[in-house]
Amino acid sequence: MPITIKIAKTGPLIITGEDIAQVQLVDHEGKPVEIPTGKPNLKLCRCGASVTKPFCDGTHSKIGFLAGETAVNAERSGGAA
């Protein structure tokens, strides 16, 4: 099974696959970021509010994060998505 990156509608990027250990994460300077082991997937923060950046800690659900497309659609319709 290939590594898959799923974009959650109002949450993180979720990386899954049989060989998730092959994923290499680097920071803006190209330095390796240690990836937690023993988890079936890797969740990366998109809201910017996670205390455990670059990893998701669920804060998006507490702050009402809306991804770009969802936020634009809500603005156009005059309500929440």
A tleap script that builds the chain and sets N, CA, C and O, in Angstrom:
source leaprc.protein.ff14SB
mol = sequence {
  NMET PRO ILE THR ILE LYS ILE ALA LYS THR
  GLY PRO LEU ILE ILE THR GLY GLU ASP ILE
  ALA GLN VAL GLN LEU VAL ASP HIE GLU GLY
  LYS PRO VAL GLU ILE PRO THR GLY LYS PRO
  ASN LEU LYS LEU CYS ARG CYS GLY ALA SER
  VAL THR LYS PRO PHE CYS ASP GLY THR HIE
  SER LYS ILE GLY PHE LEU ALA GLY GLU THR
  ALA VAL ASN ALA GLU ARG SER GLY GLY ALA
  CALA
}
set mol.1.N position { 0.847 -1.181 0.000 }
set mol.1.CA position { 0.000 0.000 0.000 }
set mol.1.C position { 0.888 1.239 0.000 }
set mol.1.O position { 1.819 1.323 0.802 }
set mol.2.N position { 0.623 2.199 -0.880 }
set mol.2.CA position { 1.450 3.401 -0.930 }
set mol.2.C position { 1.183 4.307 0.273 }
set mol.2.O position { 0.169 4.171 0.958 }
set mol.3.N position { 2.095 5.214 0.509 }
set mol.3.CA position { 1.870 6.225 1.535 }
set mol.3.C position { 0.833 7.196 0.981 }
set mol.3.O position { 0.939 7.652 -0.157 }
set mol.4.N position { -0.166 7.503 1.798 }
set mol.4.CA position { -1.264 8.371 1.385 }
set mol.4.C position { -1.326 9.574 2.311 }
set mol.4.O position { -1.161 9.443 3.523 }
set mol.5.N position { -1.565 10.749 1.736 }
set mol.5.CA position { -1.769 11.953 2.530 }
set mol.5.C position { -3.208 12.394 2.323 }
set mol.5.O position { -3.601 12.770 1.219 }
set mol.6.N position { -3.991 12.345 3.398 }
set mol.6.CA position { -5.396 12.744 3.344 }
set mol.6.C position { -5.523 14.136 3.964 }
set mol.6.O position { -4.960 14.408 5.024 }
set mol.7.N position { -6.260 15.000 3.297 }
set mol.7.CA position { -6.486 16.345 3.802 }
set mol.7.C position { -7.835 16.346 4.503 }
set mol.7.O position { -8.878 16.276 3.853 }
set mol.8.N position { -7.815 16.427 5.827 }
set mol.8.CA position { -9.066 16.451 6.582 }
set mol.8.C position { -9.785 17.769 6.304 }
set mol.8.O position { -9.141 18.811 6.177 }
set mol.9.N position { -11.104 17.730 6.211 }
set mol.9.CA position { -11.888 18.910 5.840 }
set mol.9.C position { -11.599 20.105 6.747 }
set mol.9.O position { -11.377 21.214 6.261 }
set mol.10.N position { -11.600 19.888 8.034 }
set mol.10.CA position { -11.311 20.983 8.972 }
set mol.10.C position { -10.292 20.541 10.013 }
set mol.10.O position { -10.364 20.939 11.175 }
set mol.11.N position { -9.341 19.713 9.582 }
set mol.11.CA position { -8.344 19.211 10.514 }
set mol.11.C position { -6.982 19.061 9.872 }
set mol.11.O position { -6.632 19.805 8.956 }
set mol.12.N position { -6.214 18.097 10.353 }
set mol.12.CA position { -4.822 17.956 9.936 }
set mol.12.C position { -4.634 17.256 8.588 }
set mol.12.O position { -5.588 16.795 7.962 }
set mol.13.N position { -3.389 17.196 8.173 }
set mol.13.CA position { -2.975 16.321 7.082 }
set mol.13.C position { -2.687 14.983 7.746 }
set mol.13.O position { -1.925 14.924 8.711 }
set mol.14.N position { -3.286 13.909 7.242 }
set mol.14.CA position { -3.128 12.593 7.860 }
set mol.14.C position { -2.345 11.706 6.898 }
set mol.14.O position { -2.798 11.420 5.790 }
set mol.15.N position { -1.173 11.281 7.334 }
set mol.15.CA position { -0.293 10.459 6.503 }
set mol.15.C position { -0.391 9.014 6.980 }
set mol.15.O position { -0.136 8.712 8.146 }
set mol.16.N position { -0.767 8.120 6.051 }
set mol.16.CA position { -0.910 6.710 6.379 }
set mol.16.C position { -0.198 5.855 5.335 }
set mol.16.O position { 0.117 6.316 4.238 }
set mol.17.N position { 0.045 4.609 5.702 }
set mol.17.CA position { 0.660 3.666 4.776 }
set mol.17.C position { 1.370 2.572 5.546 }
set mol.17.O position { 1.689 2.728 6.724 }
set mol.18.N position { 1.611 1.470 4.871 }
set mol.18.CA position { 2.278 0.340 5.517 }
set mol.18.C position { 3.701 0.674 5.938 }
set mol.18.O position { 4.199 0.139 6.929 }
set mol.19.N position { 4.353 1.549 5.196 }
set mol.19.CA position { 5.755 1.866 5.476 }
set mol.19.C position { 5.908 3.315 5.926 }
set mol.19.O position { 6.754 4.048 5.415 }
set mol.20.N position { 5.073 3.720 6.897 }
set mol.20.CA position { 5.085 5.092 7.395 }
set mol.20.C position { 6.465 5.476 7.948 }
set mol.20.O position { 6.803 6.659 7.993 }
set mol.21.N position { 7.253 4.496 8.364 }
set mol.21.CA position { 8.592 4.768 8.885 }
set mol.21.C position { 9.507 5.351 7.808 }
set mol.21.O position { 10.554 5.915 8.126 }
set mol.22.N position { 9.124 5.219 6.545 }
set mol.22.CA position { 9.927 5.759 5.450 }
set mol.22.C position { 9.719 7.266 5.252 }
set mol.22.O position { 10.455 7.904 4.499 }
set mol.23.N position { 8.720 7.825 5.926 }
set mol.23.CA position { 8.465 9.259 5.798 }
set mol.23.C position { 9.576 10.015 6.508 }
set mol.23.O position { 9.927 9.710 7.648 }
set mol.24.N position { 10.119 11.000 5.819 }
set mol.24.CA position { 11.140 11.853 6.424 }
set mol.24.C position { 10.580 13.264 6.490 }
set mol.24.O position { 10.131 13.812 5.483 }
set mol.25.N position { 10.608 13.841 7.665 }
set mol.25.CA position { 10.087 15.180 7.885 }
set mol.25.C position { 11.262 16.087 8.213 }
set mol.25.O position { 12.070 15.770 9.086 }
set mol.26.N position { 11.361 17.217 7.518 }
set mol.26.CA position { 12.446 18.165 7.773 }
set mol.26.C position { 11.853 19.544 8.011 }
set mol.26.O position { 10.778 19.861 7.503 }
set mol.27.N position { 12.561 20.368 8.788 }
set mol.27.CA position { 12.086 21.719 9.058 }
set mol.27.C position { 12.491 22.670 7.934 }
set mol.27.O position { 13.047 22.239 6.924 }
set mol.28.N position { 12.218 23.949 8.106 }
set mol.28.CA position { 12.485 24.944 7.067 }
set mol.28.C position { 13.966 25.108 6.747 }
set mol.28.O position { 14.319 25.676 5.713 }
set mol.29.N position { 14.836 24.613 7.629 }
set mol.29.CA position { 16.279 24.665 7.395 }
set mol.29.C position { 16.821 23.344 6.870 }
set mol.29.O position { 18.025 23.203 6.660 }
set mol.30.N position { 15.925 22.368 6.656 }
set mol.30.CA position { 16.344 21.067 6.167 }
set mol.30.C position { 16.797 20.107 7.253 }
set mol.30.O position { 17.306 19.027 6.953 }
set mol.31.N position { 16.619 20.489 8.515 }
set mol.31.CA position { 17.009 19.631 9.635 }
set mol.31.C position { 15.904 18.609 9.900 }
set mol.31.O position { 14.721 18.946 9.851 }
set mol.32.N position { 16.286 17.368 10.180 }
set mol.32.CA position { 15.279 16.329 10.449 }
set mol.32.C position { 14.432 16.638 11.683 }
set mol.32.O position { 14.931 17.150 12.685 }
set mol.33.N position { 13.159 16.320 11.591 }
set mol.33.CA position { 12.231 16.443 12.716 }
set mol.33.C position { 11.919 15.022 13.165 }
set mol.33.O position { 11.521 14.183 12.357 }
set mol.34.N position { 12.099 14.755 14.448 }
set mol.34.CA position { 11.839 13.408 14.965 }
set mol.34.C position { 10.348 13.104 14.896 }
set mol.34.O position { 9.516 13.894 15.344 }
set mol.35.N position { 10.031 11.964 14.335 }
set mol.35.CA position { 8.644 11.530 14.190 }
set mol.35.C position { 8.319 10.538 15.302 }
set mol.35.O position { 9.065 9.583 15.519 }
set mol.36.N position { 7.207 10.760 16.007 }
set mol.36.CA position { 6.814 9.805 17.057 }
set mol.36.C position { 6.656 8.398 16.485 }
set mol.36.O position { 6.150 8.230 15.376 }
set mol.37.N position { 7.082 7.406 17.226 }
set mol.37.CA position { 6.972 6.020 16.774 }
set mol.37.C position { 5.781 5.334 17.432 }
set mol.37.O position { 5.229 5.816 18.421 }
set mol.38.N position { 5.399 4.195 16.856 }
set mol.38.CA position { 4.338 3.386 17.440 }
set mol.38.C position { 2.932 3.853 17.120 }
set mol.38.O position { 1.976 3.396 17.747 }
set mol.39.N position { 2.784 4.752 16.159 }
set mol.39.CA position { 1.451 5.215 15.784 }
set mol.39.C position { 1.154 4.759 14.363 }
set mol.39.O position { 2.063 4.697 13.535 }
set mol.40.N position { -0.114 4.437 14.062 }
set mol.40.CA position { -0.461 3.939 12.723 }
set mol.40.C position { -0.459 5.019 11.654 }
set mol.40.O position { -0.436 4.716 10.461 }
set mol.41.N position { -0.484 6.291 12.080 }
set mol.41.CA position { -0.466 7.377 11.109 }
set mol.41.C position { 0.244 8.589 11.703 }
set mol.41.O position { 0.594 8.616 12.883 }
set mol.42.N position { 0.440 9.568 10.865 }
set mol.42.CA position { 1.116 10.797 11.256 }
set mol.42.C position { 0.164 11.938 10.938 }
set mol.42.O position { -0.315 12.041 9.809 }
set mol.43.N position { -0.119 12.791 11.906 }
set mol.43.CA position { -1.042 13.907 11.696 }
set mol.43.C position { -0.275 15.213 11.821 }
set mol.43.O position { 0.321 15.505 12.857 }
set mol.44.N position { -0.301 15.996 10.743 }
set mol.44.CA position { 0.397 17.273 10.717 }
set mol.44.C position { -0.602 18.420 10.828 }
set mol.44.O position { -1.633 18.426 10.155 }
set mol.45.N position { -0.289 19.381 11.677 }
set mol.45.CA position { -1.154 20.526 11.948 }
set mol.45.C position { -1.305 21.416 10.724 }
set mol.45.O position { -0.332 21.696 10.023 }
set mol.46.N position { -2.542 21.861 10.472 }
set mol.46.CA position { -2.804 22.852 9.427 }
set mol.46.C position { -3.333 24.153 10.012 }
set mol.46.O position { -3.303 25.183 9.339 }
set mol.47.N position { -3.816 24.129 11.251 }
set mol.47.CA position { -4.438 25.329 11.817 }
set mol.47.C position { -3.421 26.311 12.385 }
set mol.47.O position { -3.718 27.497 12.528 }
set mol.48.N position { -2.226 25.830 12.709 }
set mol.48.CA position { -1.185 26.691 13.253 }
set mol.48.C position { -1.265 26.888 14.757 }
set mol.48.O position { -0.429 27.597 15.318 }
set mol.49.N position { -2.233 26.291 15.427 }
set mol.49.CA position { -2.420 26.520 16.857 }
set mol.49.C position { -1.959 25.355 17.735 }
set mol.49.O position { -2.033 25.447 18.960 }
set mol.50.N position { -1.491 24.274 17.138 }
set mol.50.CA position { -1.062 23.107 17.911 }
set mol.50.C position { 0.132 23.456 18.794 }
set mol.50.O position { 1.041 24.172 18.375 }
set mol.51.N position { 0.117 22.943 20.014 }
set mol.51.CA position { 1.243 23.121 20.928 }
set mol.51.C position { 2.381 22.178 20.537 }
set mol.51.O position { 3.533 22.403 20.908 }
set mol.52.N position { 2.060 21.131 19.794 }
set mol.52.CA position { 3.051 20.119 19.424 }
set mol.52.C position { 3.460 20.229 17.948 }
set mol.52.O position { 3.814 19.228 17.326 }
set mol.53.N position { 3.412 21.447 17.388 }
set mol.53.CA position { 3.768 21.648 15.980 }
set mol.53.C position { 5.089 20.979 15.654 }
set mol.53.O position { 6.012 21.040 16.466 }
set mol.54.N position { 5.214 20.363 14.535 }
set mol.54.CA position { 4.326 20.383 13.386 }
set mol.54.C position { 3.200 19.357 13.472 }
set mol.54.O position { 2.439 19.196 12.517 }
set mol.55.N position { 3.085 18.665 14.601 }
set mol.55.CA position { 2.087 17.612 14.744 }
set mol.55.C position { 0.780 18.173 15.297 }
set mol.55.O position { 0.776 19.148 16.048 }
set mol.56.N position { -0.303 17.553 14.921 }
set mol.56.CA position { -1.634 17.953 15.364 }
set mol.56.C position { -1.879 17.479 16.792 }
set mol.56.O position { -1.566 16.339 17.135 }
set mol.57.N position { -2.441 18.360 17.624 }
set mol.57.CA position { -2.828 17.963 18.980 }
set mol.57.C position { -4.330 18.114 19.210 }
set mol.57.O position { -4.800 18.006 20.343 }
set mol.58.N position { -5.087 18.367 18.131 }
set mol.58.CA position { -6.539 18.481 18.231 }
set mol.58.C position { -7.047 19.884 18.501 }
set mol.58.O position { -8.257 20.090 18.603 }
set mol.59.N position { -6.149 20.855 18.620 }
set mol.59.CA position { -6.566 22.220 18.919 }
set mol.59.C position { -7.505 22.782 17.865 }
set mol.59.O position { -8.334 23.635 18.181 }
set mol.60.N position { -7.398 22.327 16.619 }
set mol.60.CA position { -8.258 22.840 15.542 }
set mol.60.C position { -9.737 22.742 15.903 }
set mol.60.O position { -10.532 23.605 15.530 }
set mol.61.N position { -10.100 21.687 16.629 }
set mol.61.CA position { -11.512 21.515 16.985 }
set mol.61.C position { -11.939 22.475 18.093 }
set mol.61.O position { -13.126 22.772 18.229 }
set mol.62.N position { -10.998 22.957 18.875 }
set mol.62.CA position { -11.319 23.891 19.965 }
set mol.62.C position { -11.398 25.333 19.487 }
set mol.62.O position { -12.091 26.152 20.089 }
set mol.63.N position { -10.683 25.648 18.397 }
set mol.63.CA position { -10.646 27.035 17.930 }
set mol.63.C position { -11.563 27.282 16.735 }
set mol.63.O position { -11.661 28.409 16.249 }
set mol.64.N position { -12.227 26.244 16.265 }
set mol.64.CA position { -13.139 26.396 15.134 }
set mol.64.C position { -12.433 26.580 13.811 }
set mol.64.O position { -12.915 27.310 12.944 }
set mol.65.N position { -11.295 25.927 13.643 }
set mol.65.CA position { -10.522 26.038 12.405 }
set mol.65.C position { -11.329 25.614 11.199 }
set mol.65.O position { -11.976 24.567 11.208 }
set mol.66.N position { -11.289 26.432 10.159 }
set mol.66.CA position { -11.880 26.102 8.871 }
set mol.66.C position { -10.776 26.197 7.828 }
set mol.66.O position { -10.096 27.218 7.730 }
set mol.67.N position { -10.601 25.150 7.062 }
set mol.67.CA position { -9.602 25.173 5.998 }
set mol.67.C position { -10.007 26.213 4.966 }
set mol.67.O position { -11.169 26.617 4.911 }
set mol.68.N position { -9.064 26.644 4.155 }
set mol.68.CA position { -9.286 27.710 3.191 }
set mol.68.C position { -10.565 27.597 2.385 }
set mol.68.O position { -11.372 28.527 2.384 }
set mol.69.N position { -10.770 26.485 1.703 }
set mol.69.CA position { -11.950 26.319 0.854 }
set mol.69.C position { -13.228 26.346 1.684 }
set mol.69.O position { -14.221 26.949 1.275 }
set mol.70.N position { -13.210 25.702 2.839 }
set mol.70.CA position { -14.389 25.670 3.704 }
set mol.70.C position { -14.716 27.074 4.200 }
set mol.70.O position { -15.880 27.474 4.223 }
set mol.71.N position { -13.679 27.827 4.600 }
set mol.71.CA position { -13.882 29.178 5.098 }
set mol.71.C position { -14.442 30.084 4.014 }
set mol.71.O position { -15.347 30.873 4.281 }
set mol.72.N position { -13.927 29.987 2.805 }
set mol.72.CA position { -14.409 30.802 1.696 }
set mol.72.C position { -15.856 30.472 1.384 }
set mol.72.O position { -16.664 31.375 1.168 }
set mol.73.N position { -16.194 29.185 1.356 }
set mol.73.CA position { -17.582 28.785 1.085 }
set mol.73.C position { -18.524 29.291 2.168 }
set mol.73.O position { -19.641 29.716 1.871 }
set mol.74.N position { -18.079 29.250 3.432 }
set mol.74.CA position { -18.910 29.730 4.537 }
set mol.74.C position { -19.116 31.246 4.419 }
set mol.74.O position { -20.210 31.754 4.665 }
set mol.75.N position { -18.058 31.950 4.042 }
set mol.75.CA position { -18.155 33.401 3.894 }
set mol.75.C position { -19.123 33.766 2.779 }
set mol.75.O position { -19.912 34.701 2.921 }
set mol.76.N position { -19.069 33.044 1.685 }
set mol.76.CA position { -19.944 33.314 0.547 }
set mol.76.C position { -21.407 33.042 0.874 }
set mol.76.O position { -22.303 33.741 0.402 }
set mol.77.N position { -21.637 31.998 1.704 }
set mol.77.CA position { -23.025 31.651 2.022 }
set mol.77.C position { -23.540 32.419 3.238 }
set mol.77.O position { -24.722 32.345 3.573 }
set mol.78.N position { -22.631 33.168 3.905 }
set mol.78.CA position { -23.056 33.977 5.041 }
set mol.78.C position { -23.218 33.219 6.341 }
set mol.78.O position { -23.860 33.703 7.273 }
set mol.79.N position { -22.633 32.021 6.410 }
set mol.79.CA position { -22.757 31.240 7.643 }
set mol.79.C position { -21.574 30.320 7.829 }
set mol.79.O position { -20.612 30.338 7.061 }
set mol.80.N position { -21.672 29.515 8.870 }
set mol.80.CA position { -20.614 28.550 9.168 }
set mol.80.C position { -20.737 27.361 8.221 }
set mol.80.O position { -21.818 27.037 7.731 }
set mol.81.N position { -19.606 26.731 7.984 }
set mol.81.CA position { -19.590 25.564 7.079 }
set mol.81.C position { -20.078 24.324 7.763 }
set mol.81.O position { -20.129 23.258 7.148 }
savepdb mol mol.pdb
quit
